[in-house]
């Protein structure tokens, strides 16, 4: 049976447990399209952010 040689310090224990606080990314429903998107991010399909056009959308025909 494996036995640790030294006691794990609270700092190292905290480093290991820090991944427990990571949660799944949140998504919100877009007002216009109804699709899910990340909050505070540009919608890449439409190029809209906070009601303004900030990106040119590439057409799918090209």
Beta strands, then each sheet from edge to edge (+ up, - down):
strand 1: 28-29
strand 2: 36-37
strand 3: 48-49
strand 4: 52-53
sheet 1: 1+ 2-
sheet 2: 3+ 4-
end
